[in-house]
């Protein structure tokens, strides 16, 4: 998606091989922190040339 310009959610779903509804939900989540943007026509674009995410995931054993 990077460097491809804005594209419709349907086209993004087609390229990813995923359901349009799920891709739309993902776009909504990724828009909140600014990882993707929507243009005036509703197209989705990634405004970055590179994205690096560093995170730690810790699982605690919880007794049932």
C-alpha positions as CSV (number, residue, x, y, z in Angstrom):
1,X,0.0,0.0,0.0
2,X,2.9,2.3,0.6
3,X,3.7,4.4,-2.4
4,X,0.6,3.2,-4.3
5,X,-1.4,6.4,-3.6
6,X,-5.0,6.3,-2.3
7,X,-7.1,3.3,-3.1
8,X,-10.6,2.2,-2.4
9,X,-11.3,-0.2,0.5
10,X,-12.7,-2.7,-2.0
11,X,-9.5,-2.7,-4.0
12,X,-7.3,-3.0,-0.9
13,X,-9.4,-6.0,0.2
14,X,-9.0,-7.6,-3.3
15,X,-5.2,-7.1,-3.2
16,X,-5.0,-8.5,0.3
17,X,-7.4,-11.4,-0.5
18,X,-9.6,-10.5,2.5
19,X,-13.3,-9.7,3.1
20,X,-14.2,-6.0,2.4
21,X,-16.0,-5.7,5.7
22,X,-13.0,-6.8,7.7
23,X,-10.6,-4.5,5.7
24,X,-13.0,-1.6,6.4
25,X,-12.8,-2.4,10.1
26,X,-9.0,-2.6,10.0
27,X,-8.8,0.7,8.2
28,X,-10.9,2.3,10.9
29,X,-8.6,1.0,13.6
30,X,-5.4,2.0,11.7
31,X,-6.8,5.5,11.1
32,X,-7.1,6.3,14.8
33,X,-3.4,6.4,15.5
34,X,-2.6,7.9,12.0
35,X,-1.0,4.8,10.4
36,X,-3.3,5.2,7.4
37,X,-5.4,8.2,6.2
38,X,-8.6,8.7,4.2
39,X,-8.7,11.2,1.4
40,X,-11.7,13.4,0.6
41,X,-13.1,10.7,-1.8
42,X,-12.8,8.0,0.9
43,X,-9.7,6.4,-0.5
44,X,-7.2,4.9,1.9
45,X,-3.5,5.8,1.8
46,X,-0.4,5.2,3.9
47,X,1.5,8.6,4.2
48,X,4.8,6.9,5.2
49,X,7.7,5.5,3.3
50,X,8.6,3.2,6.2
51,X,6.8,2.0,9.3
52,X,8.6,0.4,12.3
53,X,6.6,-0.9,15.2
54,X,8.4,-2.1,18.3
55,X,6.2,-3.8,20.9
56,X,6.4,-6.3,23.7
57,X,3.7,-8.9,24.3
58,X,3.5,-10.5,27.7
59,X,1.2,-13.4,28.5
60,X,0.3,-14.0,32.1
61,X,-1.0,-17.4,33.1
62,X,-4.4,-16.8,34.7
63,X,-5.9,-19.5,36.9
64,X,-9.4,-20.5,35.7
